[in-house]
Amino acid sequence: MGTMTYLATVTTFLTGLVSAAAIVLGIALIALATPAIRSNHTARITRHESIPTYYRGLVLGH
């Protein structure tokens, strides 16, 4: 196996590994954020606030 073939194989493997890790991380972040978003949904709707405005207030208010 030539050097270029080896490098292409390693690069393809690492690209797949990084892509899989990014997908898993994205799913984990969504799973962690869902309970907080659901619990704050009612309060946000009753105040007629947009999502960015509501969560900006939560972050900056502490």
Stockholm file with secondary structure:
# STOCKHOLM 1.0

chainA/1-62         MGTMTYLATVTTFLTGLVSAAAIVLGIALIALATPAIRSNHTARITRHESIPTYYRGLVLGH
#=GR chainA/1-62 SS CCHHHHHHHHHHHHHHHHHHHHHHHHHHHHHHHHHHHHHHHHHHHHHTCCHHHHHHHHHHTC
#=GC SS_cons        CCHHHHHHHHHHHHHHHHHHHHHHHHHHHHHHHHHHHHHHHHHHHHHTCCHHHHHHHHHHTC
//
